[in-house]
Amino acid sequence: MPSDHPAVEDVMPEPPGRPVPAVTPERVLAGLALLVPIVAMLWVSSYSKSDPAVAGVPFFYWYQLLWVPVSAVFTVAAYLLITRDEKARTAARKDGAR
């Protein structure tokens, strides 16, 4: 007995071109780049000390402040990796549609 509901393939067709994997090396590296600053800040025992002091500022404080620009660098790296991956995905879809 035929169903009144359309098949999944009819509702959500596969995009043209070759299939693009969901997990790529660029996406894995971007995730790791975002994870590094989080792990560094959550691992409190690694910086819970006062020596060495820099200009009288204990290690505990200057280490955390150092991670502000370092985190920005990791975030920019993740952004560039994801942008590169998105361009590759778009190109793969367009190449397969020809």
C-alpha positions as CSV (number, residue, x, y, z in Angstrom):
1,M,0.0,0.0,0.0
2,P,1.6,3.3,-1.0
3,S,2.3,5.9,1.6
4,D,1.0,9.5,1.4
5,H,4.3,10.7,2.9
6,P,7.3,11.5,0.6
7,A,10.5,9.6,1.0
8,V,13.4,11.2,2.9
9,E,15.4,11.4,-0.3
10,D,12.6,13.4,-1.9
11,V,12.4,15.9,1.0
12,M,16.1,16.4,1.6
13,P,18.0,15.7,-1.6
14,E,21.8,15.2,-1.4
15,P,23.6,18.4,-2.6
16,P,25.2,18.1,-6.0
17,G,28.8,17.0,-6.2
18,R,30.7,14.4,-4.3
19,P,29.9,13.9,-0.6
20,V,32.0,16.0,1.7
21,P,33.0,14.4,5.1
22,A,31.6,16.0,8.2
23,V,34.9,15.6,10.1
24,T,38.0,17.0,8.4
25,P,41.5,17.5,9.6
26,E,41.0,21.3,9.5
27,R,37.9,21.0,11.7
28,V,39.8,18.8,14.2
29,L,42.7,21.2,14.4
30,A,40.3,24.1,14.8
31,G,38.6,22.3,17.7
32,L,42.0,21.6,19.3
33,A,43.1,25.3,18.8
34,L,40.0,26.4,20.7
35,L,40.5,23.7,23.4
36,V,44.1,24.6,24.3
37,P,43.4,27.9,26.0
38,I,40.4,26.4,27.9
39,V,42.5,23.5,29.2
40,A,45.3,25.9,30.1
41,M,43.0,28.1,32.2
42,L,41.1,25.2,33.8
43,W,44.4,23.5,34.9
44,V,44.8,25.8,37.9
45,S,47.4,23.8,39.7
46,S,49.8,24.5,36.8
47,Y,49.9,28.2,37.6
48,S,48.8,28.4,41.2
49,K,52.1,29.8,42.5
50,S,53.7,33.2,43.1
51,D,57.2,32.6,41.6
52,P,58.6,33.6,39.2
53,A,57.4,37.2,39.5
54,V,57.7,39.6,36.6
55,A,58.1,43.3,37.6
56,G,56.8,42.4,41.0
57,V,53.6,40.8,39.6
58,P,53.2,37.2,40.9
59,F,53.2,34.3,38.3
60,F,49.5,33.6,39.0
61,Y,48.5,36.9,37.6
62,W,50.8,37.5,34.7
63,Y,50.4,33.9,33.4
64,Q,46.6,34.5,33.1
65,L,47.1,37.8,31.5
66,L,49.5,36.3,29.0
67,W,46.8,33.9,27.9
68,V,44.6,36.8,26.7
69,P,46.6,37.5,23.5
70,V,47.6,33.8,23.2
71,S,43.9,32.8,23.2
72,A,43.3,35.4,20.5
73,V,46.0,33.8,18.4
74,F,44.5,30.4,18.8
75,T,41.0,31.7,18.0
76,V,42.2,33.4,14.8
77,A,44.0,30.2,13.8
78,A,40.7,28.2,14.4
79,Y,38.8,30.8,12.3
80,L,41.3,30.5,9.4
81,L,41.1,26.7,9.5
82,I,37.3,26.7,9.4
83,T,37.3,29.3,6.6
84,R,39.7,27.2,4.6
85,D,37.6,24.1,5.2
86,E,34.4,25.9,4.1
87,K,36.0,27.1,0.9
88,A,37.1,23.5,0.2
89,R,33.6,22.2,0.9
90,T,32.1,24.8,-1.5
91,A,34.6,24.0,-4.2
92,A,33.9,20.3,-3.8
93,R,30.2,20.8,-4.2
94,K,30.6,23.0,-7.3
95,D,33.1,20.7,-8.9
96,G,30.8,17.8,-8.6
97,A,27.9,19.7,-10.1
98,R,29.6,20.3,-13.4
